[in-house]
């Protein structure tokens, strides 16, 4: 798409960045299989870092907005971070 001149916008969590996958897995105990190669990020003209309070994504998971119900069961039950 980029080669065709189409702008691409996307969001991703830090654990999906290939070079950070191992580090995040050591910290969180969760390893994701779906990663984005660092070369994709290196091609970006602009990257914006958005840091949400932990309560926001946890609430989105509880509301079923992040994972399918079966996957949501494996998400954090409760954190008071």
C-alpha positions as CSV (number, residue, x, y, z in Angstrom):
1,X,0.0,0.0,0.0
2,X,2.8,2.4,0.8
3,X,4.4,1.7,-2.5
4,X,1.2,2.7,-4.2
5,X,1.1,6.0,-2.3
6,X,-1.6,5.0,0.2
7,X,-1.2,6.3,3.7
8,X,-1.5,3.7,6.4
9,X,-2.6,4.4,9.9
10,X,-2.6,1.7,12.6
11,X,-2.4,1.1,16.3
12,X,-0.5,-1.6,18.2
13,X,0.5,-2.5,21.7
14,X,4.1,-2.5,22.6
15,X,4.2,-6.2,23.0
16,X,3.5,-6.6,19.3
17,X,6.8,-4.9,18.3
18,X,9.1,-7.7,17.3
19,X,12.2,-6.5,19.0
20,X,10.4,-5.8,22.3
21,X,8.3,-9.0,22.4
22,X,10.8,-10.9,24.6
23,X,11.3,-8.0,27.0
24,X,7.6,-7.5,27.5
25,X,7.0,-11.2,27.9
26,X,9.6,-11.3,30.7
27,X,7.9,-8.4,32.4
28,X,4.3,-9.4,32.0
29,X,4.5,-13.2,31.7
30,X,2.5,-13.0,28.5
31,X,3.9,-13.7,25.1
32,X,2.0,-12.7,22.0
33,X,2.5,-14.5,18.7
34,X,1.4,-11.7,16.4
35,X,4.3,-9.3,16.0
36,X,5.2,-6.5,13.6
37,X,8.8,-6.4,12.2
38,X,10.8,-3.4,13.3
39,X,11.4,-2.6,9.6
40,X,7.7,-1.7,9.3
41,X,8.1,0.9,12.1
42,X,11.3,2.2,10.6
43,X,9.4,3.0,7.4
44,X,7.0,5.2,9.4
45,X,7.0,8.9,8.7
46,X,5.5,9.6,12.1
47,X,4.9,7.5,15.3
48,X,2.7,8.8,18.2
49,X,3.0,7.2,21.6
50,X,-0.2,7.2,23.5
51,X,-0.1,5.9,27.1
52,X,-3.4,5.0,28.7
53,X,-4.0,4.5,32.4
54,X,-4.2,0.7,33.0
55,X,-7.9,1.0,34.0
56,X,-8.9,2.1,30.5
57,X,-7.9,-1.1,28.6
58,X,-8.9,-3.3,31.5
59,X,-12.4,-1.8,31.3
60,X,-12.5,-2.2,27.5
61,X,-11.6,-5.9,28.0
62,X,-14.4,-6.3,30.5
63,X,-16.9,-4.7,28.1
64,X,-15.8,-7.2,25.4
65,X,-14.3,-4.5,23.2
66,X,-10.8,-6.0,23.0
67,X,-11.1,-9.8,22.8
68,X,-13.8,-12.3,22.0
69,X,-15.5,-13.6,25.2
70,X,-13.4,-16.8,25.4
71,X,-10.2,-14.8,25.1
72,X,-11.3,-12.2,27.6
73,X,-11.5,-14.8,30.3
74,X,-7.7,-15.1,30.1
75,X,-7.3,-11.3,30.5
76,X,-6.6,-9.8,33.9
77,X,-9.4,-10.4,36.4
78,X,-8.7,-7.3,38.5
79,X,-5.9,-4.9,39.0
80,X,-5.9,-1.8,41.0
81,X,-2.9,-0.3,39.2
